[in-house]
Amino acid sequence: MKIRNSLRAAKTRDKNCRVVRRHGRVYVINKKNPRMKARQG
């Protein structure tokens, strides 16, 4: 999982990426390609 300051680049890498808020953190998750995971902050 990558930790990035901004998730704008992470979410546009693949069309299956979704931006999700969990426990006050912002995540990018991808069911089809789990290597695309990222977290903000």
Phi and psi in degrees as a GROMACS rama.xvg file:
@    title "Ramachandran Plot"
@    xaxis  label "Phi"
@    yaxis  label "Psi"
@TYPE xy
-86.8929  142.968  LYS-2
-111.778  118.418  ILE-3
-128.168  157.836  ARG-4
-75.4478  -36.7419  ASN-5
-130.896  135.245  SER-6
-95.8829  4.51395  LEU-7
-62.0735  -41.4895  ARG-8
-70.7725  -34.6362  ALA-9
-68.598  -37.278  ALA-10
-78.3396  -18.9961  LYS-11
-90.9573  1.67683  THR-12
-68.6279  -30.6884  ARG-13
-148.097  146.881  ASP-14
-74.1524  -12.7776  LYS-15
-91.8531  1.72065  ASN-16
-72.8784  140.362  CYS-17
-127.469  141.314  ARG-18
-97.0954  125.382  VAL-19
-130.026  139.744  VAL-20
-101.113  125.844  ARG-21
-137.588  124.592  ARG-22
54.7114  38.1655  HIS-23
78.8687  1.59015  GLY-24
-110.329  153.237  ARG-25
-106.407  128.118  VAL-26
-122.297  150.641  TYR-27
-109.665  123.766  VAL-28
-122.899  154.647  ILE-29
-145.609  113.41  ASN-30
-68.4325  -36.8398  LYS-31
-75.393  -36.2815  LYS-32
-132.837  89.611  ASN-33
-64.2582  -10.1782  PRO-34
-72.5066  -11.2698  ARG-35
-84.7113  8.08352  MET-36
-65.5213  143.352  LYS-37
-150.472  157.435  ALA-38
-134.394  145.858  ARG-39
-97.7689  141.8  GLN-40
